[in-house]
Amino acid sequence: MAAELSPIDKAKFLAAKRAVGYVENGMKLGLGTGSTAAWMVRCLAERVREEGLRVTGVPTSSRTAELARSLGIPVTSLDEARWLDLTIDGADEFDPELNLIKGGGAALLQEKIVATASDQMIVIADAAKEVAQLGAFPLPVEVIPFGWQTTKALIEELLQSMDVMARECSLRMNGDAPLITDEANYIIDLHLKRIGNPRQLALVLNQIPGVVENGLFIDICDIVVIGHPDGRVIVRDINSGETADERVEFAPSDNIFADLGD
């Protein structure tokens, strides 16, 4: 079964497996959204089945909630959980300070709320997500549908004074219609190529009327776990300043693959 995985999926699986090792009995966990986070949910479910691990998950999207329930992970709402021990999620990009761009899966709003309601956030990624400077991946901005074109024009005007390389903005589509998030909002993607000051941009974007949240996660991630297809896993802790180069056994069970359909 392992031979059927592509190198990128092997890397995602290894990062997910290592990150799930941080989970302890009785924890309340934020469960991320996206292809890498889906591996994490599967690895977590295997620990629940094989070890009797007791956890409660708070999903960051309807997709993650459905996957977790189907694999036997108990889930609840953030309102019910109130505060979380740990969130594990993927990222579209991360820089040397572990600042992130997230939202490629259109779940950035719930992802940011859940991550900031956690004692710790661990990001799992393959090596391609590591960049010297954020911005090559389009920055998602969630906006309310009412007056979205005005909001888009205000964002474009704001970008004229920002330290970015490009300033193209586009409404994210789902076929012929705007993509609708779980919170019934739209997403405007900012194609910036390079973001010179992510902290400043994150602050000023959220001052624009109509903007709900942006996909810059600043000072939220504590640890990044980077998987490599050869079995190596790099663990980088921004708080301790330590980096560990480890190896993780690549032996996914049949249970991990039972529902691969996303």
C-alpha atoms as a printed R data frame, in Angstrom:
    type eleno elety resid chain resno       x      y       z
1   ATOM     1    CA   MET     A     1   0.000  0.000   0.000
2   ATOM     2    CA   ALA     A     2   2.852  2.385   0.828
3   ATOM     3    CA   ALA     A     3   4.184  2.086  -2.702
4   ATOM     4    CA   GLU     A     4   0.951  3.532  -4.030
5   ATOM     5    CA   LEU     A     5   1.566  6.909  -2.390
6   ATOM     6    CA   SER     A     6   3.197  9.706  -4.342
7   ATOM     7    CA   PRO     A     7   6.324 11.335  -2.837
8   ATOM     8    CA   ILE     A     8   4.292 14.371  -1.781
9   ATOM     9    CA   ASP     A     9   1.695 12.203  -0.028
10  ATOM    10    CA   LYS     A    10   4.456 10.259   1.721
11  ATOM    11    CA   ALA     A    11   5.837 13.549   3.023
12  ATOM    12    CA   LYS     A    12   2.402 14.673   4.213
13  ATOM    13    CA   PHE     A    13   1.744 11.336   5.897
14  ATOM    14    CA   LEU     A    14   5.079 11.381   7.729
15  ATOM    15    CA   ALA     A    15   4.566 14.931   8.986
16  ATOM    16    CA   ALA     A    16   1.059 14.039  10.139
17  ATOM    17    CA   LYS     A    17   2.187 10.882  11.919
18  ATOM    18    CA   ARG     A    18   4.949 12.733  13.773
19  ATOM    19    CA   ALA     A    19   2.644 15.574  14.794
20  ATOM    20    CA   VAL     A    20  -0.006 13.199  16.147
21  ATOM    21    CA   GLY     A    21   2.703 11.946  18.504
22  ATOM    22    CA   TYR     A    22   2.261 15.181  20.453
23  ATOM    23    CA   VAL     A    23  -1.336 14.267  21.299
24  ATOM    24    CA   GLU     A    24  -1.928 13.096  24.860
25  ATOM    25    CA   ASN     A    25  -4.851 11.332  26.465
26  ATOM    26    CA   GLY     A    26  -7.769 13.603  27.313
27  ATOM    27    CA   MET     A    27  -6.736 16.463  25.046
28  ATOM    28    CA   LYS     A    28  -9.142 18.775  23.281
29  ATOM    29    CA   LEU     A    29  -7.793 19.203  19.752
30  ATOM    30    CA   GLY     A    30  -8.317 21.604  16.889
31  ATOM    31    CA   LEU     A    31  -8.500 19.556  13.691
32  ATOM    32    CA   GLY     A    32  -7.290 21.407  10.609
33  ATOM    33    CA   THR     A    33  -8.582 21.382   7.053
34  ATOM    34    CA   GLY     A    34  -6.890 20.380   3.800
35  ATOM    35    CA   SER     A    35  -5.068 17.421   2.276
36  ATOM    36    CA   THR     A    36  -2.258 17.350   4.853
37  ATOM    37    CA   ALA     A    37  -4.640 17.805   7.769
38  ATOM    38    CA   ALA     A    38  -6.721 14.912   6.414
39  ATOM    39    CA   TRP     A    39  -3.696 12.647   6.886
40  ATOM    40    CA   MET     A    40  -3.447 13.909  10.456
41  ATOM    41    CA   VAL     A    41  -7.095 13.040  11.135
42  ATOM    42    CA   ARG     A    42  -6.498  9.517   9.785
43  ATOM    43    CA   CYS     A    43  -3.353  9.050  11.889
44  ATOM    44    CA   LEU     A    44  -5.175 10.351  14.963
45  ATOM    45    CA   ALA     A    45  -8.068  7.981  14.335
46  ATOM    46    CA   GLU     A    46  -5.627  5.083  14.165
47  ATOM    47    CA   ARG     A    47  -4.282  5.993  17.615
48  ATOM    48    CA   VAL     A    48  -7.855  6.190  18.896
49  ATOM    49    CA   ARG     A    49  -8.593  2.721  17.530
50  ATOM    50    CA   GLU     A    50  -5.320  0.990  18.333
51  ATOM    51    CA   GLU     A    51  -4.367  2.628  21.643
52  ATOM    52    CA   GLY     A    52  -7.729  3.632  23.086
53  ATOM    53    CA   LEU     A    53  -6.609  7.261  23.012
54  ATOM    54    CA   ARG     A    54  -9.346  9.532  24.366
55  ATOM    55    CA   VAL     A    55  -9.561 12.902  22.636
56  ATOM    56    CA   THR     A    56 -12.202 15.390  21.582
57  ATOM    57    CA   GLY     A    57 -11.810 17.169  18.257
58  ATOM    58    CA   VAL     A    58 -12.982 20.620  17.217
59  ATOM    59    CA   PRO     A    59 -13.046 20.586  13.396
60  ATOM    60    CA   THR     A    60 -12.222 23.709  11.391
61  ATOM    61    CA   SER     A    61 -14.593 22.881   8.531
62  ATOM    62    CA   SER     A    62 -17.585 20.749   7.664
63  ATOM    63    CA   ARG     A    63 -15.272 18.539   5.568
64  ATOM    64    CA   THR     A    64 -13.005 17.807   8.518
65  ATOM    65    CA   ALA     A    65 -15.976 17.220  10.817
66  ATOM    66    CA   GLU     A    66 -17.397 14.640   8.409
67  ATOM    67    CA   LEU     A    67 -14.046 12.844   8.071
68  ATOM    68    CA   ALA     A    68 -13.423 12.787  11.837
69  ATOM    69    CA   ARG     A    69 -16.874 11.400  12.610
70  ATOM    70    CA   SER     A    70 -16.546  8.744   9.902
71  ATOM    71    CA   LEU     A    71 -13.291  7.552  11.490
72  ATOM    72    CA   GLY     A    72 -14.614  7.428  15.042
73  ATOM    73    CA   ILE     A    73 -13.089 10.617  16.478
74  ATOM    74    CA   PRO     A    74 -15.525 12.359  18.863
75  ATOM    75    CA   VAL     A    75 -16.119 15.962  17.794
76  ATOM    76    CA   THR     A    76 -17.670 18.980  19.440
77  ATOM    77    CA   SER     A    77 -18.003 22.703  18.838
78  ATOM    78    CA   LEU     A    78 -15.548 25.336  19.992
79  ATOM    79    CA   ASP     A    79 -18.328 26.909  22.054
80  ATOM    80    CA   GLU     A    80 -18.685 23.630  23.909
81  ATOM    81    CA   ALA     A    81 -14.949 22.990  24.255
82  ATOM    82    CA   ARG     A    82 -14.222 26.657  25.085
83  ATOM    83    CA   TRP     A    83 -10.401 26.249  25.012
84  ATOM    84    CA   LEU     A    84  -8.127 23.711  23.322
85  ATOM    85    CA   ASP     A    85  -4.869 22.047  24.272
86  ATOM    86    CA   LEU     A    86  -3.522 21.783  20.744
87  ATOM    87    CA   THR     A    87  -4.400 22.498  17.126
88  ATOM    88    CA   ILE     A    88  -2.755 20.586  14.280
89  ATOM    89    CA   ASP     A    89  -3.235 22.006  10.800
90  ATOM    90    CA   GLY     A    90  -1.527 22.416   7.462
91  ATOM    91    CA   ALA     A    91  -0.335 25.595   5.751
92  ATOM    92    CA   ASP     A    92  -0.016 26.864   2.209
93  ATOM    93    CA   GLU     A    93   3.256 28.648   3.064
94  ATOM    94    CA   PHE     A    94   5.415 29.235   6.124
95  ATOM    95    CA   ASP     A    95   8.451 31.478   6.550
96  ATOM    96    CA   PRO     A    96  11.502 31.265   8.884
97  ATOM    97    CA   GLU     A    97   9.541 32.967  11.702
98  ATOM    98    CA   LEU     A    98   6.741 30.382  11.243
99  ATOM    99    CA   ASN     A    99   4.344 33.008   9.951
100 ATOM   100    CA   LEU     A   100   1.823 31.341   7.662
101 ATOM   101    CA   ILE     A   101  -0.430 31.806   4.694
102 ATOM   102    CA   LYS     A   102  -3.542 29.647   5.063
103 ATOM   103    CA   GLY     A   103  -6.885 29.484   3.350
104 ATOM   104    CA   GLY     A   104  -6.239 27.520   0.184
105 ATOM   105    CA   GLY     A   105  -9.026 25.227   1.331
106 ATOM   106    CA   ALA     A   106 -11.357 28.170   2.040
107 ATOM   107    CA   ALA     A   107 -11.485 27.461   5.793
108 ATOM   108    CA   LEU     A   108  -9.201 30.241   7.041
109 ATOM   109    CA   LEU     A   109 -11.775 31.907   9.310
110 ATOM   110    CA   GLN     A   110 -12.590 28.847  11.379
111 ATOM   111    CA   GLU     A   111  -8.940 27.750  11.233
112 ATOM   112    CA   LYS     A   112  -7.718 31.037  12.717
113 ATOM   113    CA   ILE     A   113 -10.402 31.121  15.420
114 ATOM   114    CA   VAL     A   114  -9.594 27.560  16.474
115 ATOM   115    CA   ALA     A   115  -5.814 28.052  16.349
116 ATOM   116    CA   THR     A   116  -5.924 31.177  18.513
117 ATOM   117    CA   ALA     A   117  -8.141 29.365  21.036
118 ATOM   118    CA   SER     A   118  -5.402 26.756  21.575
119 ATOM   119    CA   ASP     A   119  -2.449 26.546  23.936
120 ATOM   120    CA   GLN     A   120  -0.287 25.426  21.036
121 ATOM   121    CA   MET     A   121  -0.462 25.190  17.244
122 ATOM   122    CA   ILE     A   122   1.507 22.639  15.253
123 ATOM   123    CA   VAL     A   123   1.707 23.007  11.487
124 ATOM   124    CA   ILE     A   124   2.346 19.944   9.329
125 ATOM   125    CA   ALA     A   125   3.723 20.407   5.836
126 ATOM   126    CA   ASP     A   126   5.867 19.049   3.061
127 ATOM   127    CA   ALA     A   127   9.131 20.844   2.271
128 ATOM   128    CA   ALA     A   128   7.632 22.742  -0.688
129 ATOM   129    CA   LYS     A   129   5.592 24.876   1.715
130 ATOM   130    CA   GLU     A   130   8.717 26.444   3.242
131 ATOM   131    CA   VAL     A   131   9.600 29.843   1.751
132 ATOM   132    CA   ALA     A   132  12.085 32.580   2.534
133 ATOM   133    CA   GLN     A   133   9.336 35.183   2.232
134 ATOM   134    CA   LEU     A   134   5.567 34.816   2.114
135 ATOM   135    CA   GLY     A   135   3.523 35.755  -0.912
136 ATOM   136    CA   ALA     A   136   4.038 33.328  -3.786
137 ATOM   137    CA   PHE     A   137   0.841 31.569  -2.721
138 ATOM   138    CA   PRO     A   138  -2.201 33.837  -3.180
139 ATOM   139    CA   LEU     A   139  -3.310 35.385   0.110
140 ATOM   140    CA   PRO     A   140  -6.989 34.603   0.809
141 ATOM   141    CA   VAL     A   141  -9.196 37.282   2.336
142 ATOM   142    CA   GLU     A   142 -12.682 36.289   3.494
143 ATOM   143    CA   VAL     A   143 -15.289 38.975   2.856
144 ATOM   144    CA   ILE     A   144 -19.037 39.246   3.317
145 ATOM   145    CA   PRO     A   145 -21.001 38.970   0.053
146 ATOM   146    CA   PHE     A   146 -22.771 42.310   0.515
147 ATOM   147    CA   GLY     A   147 -20.806 44.958  -1.374
148 ATOM   148    CA   TRP     A   148 -17.941 42.594  -2.129
149 ATOM   149    CA   GLN     A   149 -16.883 44.555  -5.194
150 ATOM   150    CA   THR     A   150 -16.518 47.685  -3.069
151 ATOM   151    CA   THR     A   151 -14.510 45.697  -0.531
152 ATOM   152    CA   LYS     A   152 -12.302 44.388  -3.338
153 ATOM   153    CA   ALA     A   153 -11.724 47.957  -4.609
154 ATOM   154    CA   LEU     A   154 -10.765 49.083  -1.091
155 ATOM   155    CA   ILE     A   155  -8.295 46.196  -0.808
156 ATOM   156    CA   GLU     A   156  -6.756 47.127  -4.163
157 ATOM   157    CA   GLU     A   157  -6.426 50.741  -3.039
158 ATOM   158    CA   LEU     A   158  -4.804 49.670   0.225
159 ATOM   159    CA   LEU     A   159  -2.261 47.504  -1.594
160 ATOM   160    CA   GLN     A   160  -0.897 50.558  -3.379
161 ATOM   161    CA   SER     A   161   0.781 51.584  -0.122
162 ATOM   162    CA   MET     A   162   1.928 48.094   0.923
163 ATOM   163    CA   ASP     A   163   5.326 46.475   0.416
164 ATOM   164    CA   VAL     A   164   4.208 43.817  -2.062
165 ATOM   165    CA   MET     A   165   5.476 42.838  -5.507
166 ATOM   166    CA   ALA     A   166   2.113 42.508  -7.284
167 ATOM   167    CA   ARG     A   167  -1.429 43.685  -6.561
168 ATOM   168    CA   GLU     A   168  -3.861 41.538  -8.546
169 ATOM   169    CA   CYS     A   169  -7.051 40.553  -6.701
170 ATOM   170    CA   SER     A   170  -9.598 37.970  -7.837
171 ATOM   171    CA   LEU     A   171 -12.850 36.567  -6.491
172 ATOM   172    CA   ARG     A   172 -12.497 32.840  -5.884
173 ATOM   173    CA   MET     A   173 -14.983 30.905  -7.968
174 ATOM   174    CA   ASN     A   174 -16.621 27.497  -7.718
175 ATOM   175    CA   GLY     A   175 -17.440 26.802 -11.339
176 ATOM   176    CA   ASP     A   176 -19.541 29.667 -12.631
177 ATOM   177    CA   ALA     A   177 -20.504 30.996  -9.179
178 ATOM   178    CA   PRO     A   178 -18.531 32.519  -6.304
179 ATOM   179    CA   LEU     A   179 -17.152 30.001  -3.842
180 ATOM   180    CA   ILE     A   180 -19.129 30.074  -0.597
181 ATOM   181    CA   THR     A   181 -17.301 29.401   2.673
182 ATOM   182    CA   ASP     A   182 -18.737 27.481   5.633
183 ATOM   183    CA   GLU     A   183 -19.675 30.874   7.095
184 ATOM   184    CA   ALA     A   184 -21.500 31.851   3.872
185 ATOM   185    CA   ASN     A   185 -18.865 34.388   2.832
186 ATOM   186    CA   TYR     A   186 -16.784 34.979  -0.312
187 ATOM   187    CA   ILE     A   187 -13.002 34.797  -0.687
188 ATOM   188    CA   ILE     A   188 -10.882 37.321  -2.536
189 ATOM   189    CA   ASP     A   189  -7.415 35.998  -3.408
190 ATOM   190    CA   LEU     A   190  -4.572 38.526  -3.419
191 ATOM   191    CA   HIS     A   191  -1.835 37.589  -5.905
192 ATOM   192    CA   LEU     A   192   1.041 39.495  -4.306
193 ATOM   193    CA   LYS     A   193   4.092 37.325  -5.200
194 ATOM   194    CA   ARG     A   194   6.027 38.796  -2.252
195 ATOM   195    CA   ILE     A   195   4.850 40.248   1.071
196 ATOM   196    CA   GLY     A   196   7.481 42.512   2.597
197 ATOM   197    CA   ASN     A   197   5.715 43.096   5.936
198 ATOM   198    CA   PRO     A   198   3.187 40.345   6.719
199 ATOM   199    CA   ARG     A   199   2.402 41.677  10.193
200 ATOM   200    CA   GLN     A   200   1.465 45.119   8.896
201 ATOM   201    CA   LEU     A   201  -0.580 43.722   6.030
202 ATOM   202    CA   ALA     A   202  -2.514 41.388   8.335
203 ATOM   203    CA   LEU     A   203  -3.446 44.291  10.599
204 ATOM   204    CA   VAL     A   204  -4.540 46.773   7.963
205 ATOM   205    CA   LEU     A   205  -6.533 44.305   5.854
206 ATOM   206    CA   ASN     A   206  -8.815 43.604   8.792
207 ATOM   207    CA   GLN     A   207  -9.595 47.322   9.138
208 ATOM   208    CA   ILE     A   208 -11.411 47.373   5.793
209 ATOM   209    CA   PRO     A   209 -15.223 47.251   6.120
210 ATOM   210    CA   GLY     A   210 -16.474 44.003   4.625
211 ATOM   211    CA   VAL     A   211 -13.300 42.055   5.402
212 ATOM   212    CA   VAL     A   212 -14.010 39.270   7.888
213 ATOM   213    CA   GLU     A   213 -10.499 37.802   8.186
214 ATOM   214    CA   ASN     A   214  -7.312 37.264   6.197
215 ATOM   215    CA   GLY     A   215  -5.113 34.211   5.728
216 ATOM   216    CA   LEU     A   216  -1.969 35.599   7.358
217 ATOM   217    CA   PHE     A   217  -1.321 33.715  10.601
218 ATOM   218    CA   ILE     A   218   1.192 35.818  12.525
219 ATOM   219    CA   ASP     A   219   2.704 34.630  15.852
220 ATOM   220    CA   ILE     A   220   0.210 31.758  16.043
221 ATOM   221    CA   CYS     A   221   2.254 28.711  15.006
222 ATOM   222    CA   ASP     A   222   4.579 27.226  17.657
223 ATOM   223    CA   ILE     A   223   5.995 24.166  15.897
224 ATOM   224    CA   VAL     A   224   6.269 23.125  12.262
225 ATOM   225    CA   VAL     A   225   6.744 19.485  11.292
226 ATOM   226    CA   ILE     A   226   8.145 19.081   7.771
227 ATOM   227    CA   GLY     A   227   7.885 15.689   6.114
228 ATOM   228    CA   HIS     A   228  10.208 14.364   3.391
229 ATOM   229    CA   PRO     A   229   9.532 11.396   1.101
230 ATOM   230    CA   ASP     A   230  12.716  9.616   2.260
231 ATOM   231    CA   GLY     A   231  11.403  9.261   5.816
232 ATOM   232    CA   ARG     A   232  13.083 12.325   7.293
233 ATOM   233    CA   VAL     A   233  11.034 14.691   9.424
234 ATOM   234    CA   ILE     A   234  12.272 18.125  10.477
235 ATOM   235    CA   VAL     A   235  10.729 19.512  13.670
236 ATOM   236    CA   ARG     A   236  11.227 23.240  14.216
237 ATOM   237    CA   ASP     A   237  10.155 24.865  17.491
238 ATOM   238    CA   ILE     A   238   9.942 28.669  17.281
239 ATOM   239    CA   ASN     A   239   9.753 29.097  21.071
240 ATOM   240    CA   SER     A   240  12.808 27.050  22.028
241 ATOM   241    CA   GLY     A   241  14.685 27.851  18.827
242 ATOM   242    CA   GLU     A   242  15.505 24.162  18.418
243 ATOM   243    CA   THR     A   243  15.401 22.151  15.197
244 ATOM   244    CA   ALA     A   244  15.429 18.353  15.190
245 ATOM   245    CA   ASP     A   245  16.127 16.064  12.235
246 ATOM   246    CA   GLU     A   246  14.324 12.782  12.836
247 ATOM   247    CA   ARG     A   247  13.231  9.685  10.981
248 ATOM   248    CA   VAL     A   248   9.691  8.328  11.086
249 ATOM   249    CA   GLU     A   249   8.806  4.767  10.097
250 ATOM   250    CA   PHE     A   250   6.754  4.719   6.931
251 ATOM   251    CA   ALA     A   251   4.201  1.999   7.617
252 ATOM   252    CA   PRO     A   252   0.652  3.246   7.062
253 ATOM   253    CA   SER     A   253  -1.913  0.573   7.876
254 ATOM   254    CA   ASP     A   254  -4.870 -0.352   5.718
255 ATOM   255    CA   ASN     A   255  -7.073  1.629   8.124
256 ATOM   256    CA   ILE     A   256  -5.293  4.829   7.107
257 ATOM   257    CA   PHE     A   257  -6.371  4.270   3.514
258 ATOM   258    CA   ALA     A   258  -9.877  3.022   4.224
259 ATOM   259    CA   ASP     A   259 -11.700  6.141   3.084
260 ATOM   260    CA   LEU     A   260  -9.278  7.895   0.770
261 ATOM   261    CA   GLY     A   261 -11.557  9.820  -1.488
262 ATOM   262    CA   ASP     A   262 -10.608 13.478  -1.139
